[in-house]
């Protein structure tokens, strides 16, 4: 299982930057294996992300903003979903992981 966090390395939004840092920082601090996928550098990954976010999670206008979180091809949620799971102490369930899955591997070369 690979957790993928779709981010935008070049964004003008301070909120998006903070949300991305919060997700990545939490995963690193808890030694949860993940891949960072930069949608500003990889067009096909950006399009894949947009196509695989469920319709009910799509914004009424525009495109979904990063960070977006997937476990393999299964959509986990966005920052708000992540934050809620963190507050409820259910991050491992949110990510579709058992609490024993915690080796840190960060791959930004996808």
N, C-alpha and C positions, 0 to 999 in steps of 0.2 A: 504494500500500500504506500502510495506516495501522496503526501499532502502538497498541493500546489497553491501558492499564494500569488495571485495575479496583481501586479503593481504597475504604477506608472512612474518611472524614474524622473521624468521631466514633466512636472505639473505645476501650475501656478497657484493651486489651491493649498493653503496652509492646512486646512482640515484634512484633505486627502493625505498629505504627507504625514500628519500626526497619526491618522488612523493606520496607515501602512506601518509606521514605526512601532505602534502599539502592538499590532498583530505579530510582526516579525520579532520584535523584542520579547514578547511573551513566549513564542515558540522556541527561540534561542535559550532563554532563561530556564525553560523547562525541558530542554534537551530533546525537543520533538523534531524528528526528521522532516524536512520540507524542502521544496524547490521554490525559488522565487522566479516568476516568469514576468518579464518586463514587456508589457503590451505596447510600449512606445517604440520598441526596437524590433518587435516581431509581429508583423501584420497578421500572419496566419494564426498566431496564438490569440491575438486580440479578437479576431473574428470567431475563433473557436469559443472563446470565453463568452462573447455576446450570444452565440447560438445555443450555448448550454446552460444559460441561466433560465430557470423556469419562468414562464410567462407571468405568473402571479408575483414574481420578484422584480420584474422589469419596471423601470420608472414610466410614468405616463408620458413624459417628454424626454427626448434625448436617450443617451446610452447609460447603462449601469456604470457607476464609478468604482474604481479600485479602492480598497482591496476587495477582491472576490476570492473565496476559498473553496477548493475542491479536494476531494479524496479520490485520486485517480480520475474517473469521469463523473463521479457523483458530486453534485453540487451540495456544499455544506451551508454556505451563506455568505453574507456581506459583513461589513464591520459591525453593524448594529446587532446582527445575529450572534457574532463572535462575542461582542461585549456582554450581551445578555447571558450567554453561556458561561462567560468568565465570572460574572456576578453571581450566578447560580451554582458555581462549582461543577459545571457539567461540560467543560471544554473537551475532554476525551470523547465523551458521547457525541458531542456536536461534530467532532472531526471524524467520527466513525472508528475510533481507536480503542483498544483496551488500555488500561492505565499502565500496563507493563511496556508498551511500545514507546521507548523514549531515547533511542540513540540519536545523537545529533549529527545530521549530515545536511549540509546546506549546499545545494547545487544551483548556481546562478547561470549555468552555461546551457540552458535549454532554449 
